Amino acid sequence: MYKELKSYTSKIKSYHMPGHKNGKISLINEPFLVDVTEVEGTDDLHHATGIIDTLQKQISNIYHSYRTFLLINGSTSGLLAAVAAVTKPEDKVIIGRNCHKSVYNSVMLGKLNVAYLLPDYDLEYQFYKGVNSKELVTSISKRENIKAVVITSPTYEGIVSEIELISEAAHSNGAVLIVDEAHGAHYIFNEYLPNSAIRQGADIVVQSTHKTLPCMTQTALLHVSEEAVLSGRVNINKLQKYLSVYQSSSPSYVLMSSIEKGVKYMIEHEIKFEKLILETKNLISSYNQRQNKYGHWLSGNKVDITRLTYLINKKTGITGWQLAKVLRKQHKIQVELACEHHIIGIVTIADSVQDVNILMDAIDISMSNLVSNKTNTEHEFSTNKIHVKDVLRELPKVQYSIYETTYLDSEKVVLKKAISRVAKEFVIPYPPGIPVIVPGEVFTLELCNKLEDFMINGHEIYGIIEGEVQVIRKV
Ligand SMILES: Cc1ncc(COP(=O)(O)O)c(C=O)c1O
């Protein structure tokens, strides 16, 4: 494995996470030297009183939180702990339908009653945008005693939600607001980026430092606001208890040091980061002004500019999957995500504006080649797919709760035979890791068609093995 990984990172140009970009910024040169355990002179992540405590306080100051906790099992562990800390079994929660699977797992483990919030949706390019606060107000007004609201902001495409309004709506109804800001750990380091949720009234904010900072995979942060603690909405002891439940009992000092080094690097290189952001902004706006016939870049005041989202003109009949394959094969470029009508590349402090230019040029060349080599069959195939009804905009019918479904017997069926059957497992295209069907929900024809499309195009999907899904056995 080691040999293969070294070969990958030496040959391929990364527009994906982790944010150190294949070690372009390598802040811990001798990881074994700091790979220690809980002994005198070190500390204990699960009961921090020494060097970890000091670092957590320093990072809390930088991020303007009341308390900050280091996470060494990713945002996944932070989200699981956050939801568990503010709920008890049978409580009602509202979560964004585009939440990461860890949030769904927290619902299952906590035996919670869940209602979904449908974020705004880009109909043309088919992806979720931000959560509209009015949606939340309507959803809360239909229900009583909502304990917590969990939303994802920013989305994978870098679109942020109206956090201030959303937090007002949640708090005025007595609910805790948890924001999954996994893709926004870099926001605090530049004013041209969106404002972090922790400064806009969210109670708990979880961020993956490994995604957008020069930190190692699995590193993340959980922030708690002062208001959350003083109002009694969040009990720090309970939160710490669940952080211990969901994190390793042997926390890695290599990972914790990587957080320290990555965050401090951002502070020391603020000017370099700002230059990258402003130059990228300019490049994107002049590209878009030229009105290239193959596509354009997502932009706007709610968009994080370091998320390079290329939206493919549908008239070309080219899919994001095809484009990503050509970029990898012919330009040795690996993007973060490819979907039907768009691809996403990530730039971080480890990149320069030349790297943005390289991606833009490679996309132009690849699109031009793809369009000129396109066969008629490919064109028909793509055009058909455009008319596939978009399943992500509709909530499937619910037969059982996620928790109830865990205890029901199941069987495997091929996707075509799953129509009208109840899902036993999550089905999750990865990335972005957002479930398209949740245990206890009923498969529709449209959903099965969409999943077939994903499979044909080689998109990785958890929950489908050799074309089969798990459904509840009929009695
Ligand atoms: C929106 C979102 N939340 C949470 C996570 C989980 O983050 P981590 O990999 O740090 O556990 C991801 C990972 O892809 C994500 O995209």
The ligand as an SDF file (V2000), in Angstrom:
LIG
                    3D

 16 16  0  0  0  0  0  0  0  0999 V2000
  -20.5420   17.8760    4.8640 C   0  0  0  0  0  0  0  0  0  0  0  0
  -19.6630   16.8640    5.5490 C   0  0  0  0  0  0  0  0  0  0  0  0
  -19.8090   16.6730    6.8620 N   0  0  0  0  0  0  0  0  0  0  0  0
  -19.0530   15.7970    7.5310 C   0  0  0  0  0  0  0  0  0  0  0  0
  -18.1140   15.0320    6.8830 C   0  0  0  0  0  0  0  0  0  0  0  0
  -17.2830   14.0650    7.6670 C   0  0  0  0  0  0  0  0  0  0  0  0
  -16.0310   14.6310    7.8520 O   0  0  0  0  0  0  0  0  0  0  0  0
  -14.7560   13.7990    8.3110 P   0  0  0  0  0  0  0  0  0  0  0  0
  -14.2340   13.1320    7.0920 O   0  0  0  0  0  0  0  0  0  0  0  0
  -13.8210   14.8450    8.8350 O   0  0  0  0  0  0  0  0  0  0  0  0
  -15.1760   12.8370    9.3490 O   0  0  0  0  0  0  0  0  0  0  0  0
  -17.9420   15.1760    5.4970 C   0  0  0  0  0  0  0  0  0  0  0  0
  -16.9750   14.3470    4.7950 C   0  0  0  0  0  0  0  0  0  0  0  0
  -16.8960   14.2460    3.6070 O   0  0  0  0  0  0  0  0  0  0  0  0
  -18.7410   16.1290    4.8090 C   0  0  0  0  0  0  0  0  0  0  0  0
  -18.6220   16.3070    3.4930 O   0  0  0  0  0  0  0  0  0  0  0  0
  1  2  1  0
  2  3  1  0
  2 15  2  0
  3  4  2  0
  4  5  1  0
  5  6  1  0
  5 12  2  0
  6  7  1  0
  7  8  1  0
  8  9  2  0
  8 10  1  0
  8 11  1  0
 12 13  1  0
 12 15  1  0
 13 14  2  0
 15 16  1  0
M  END
$$$$
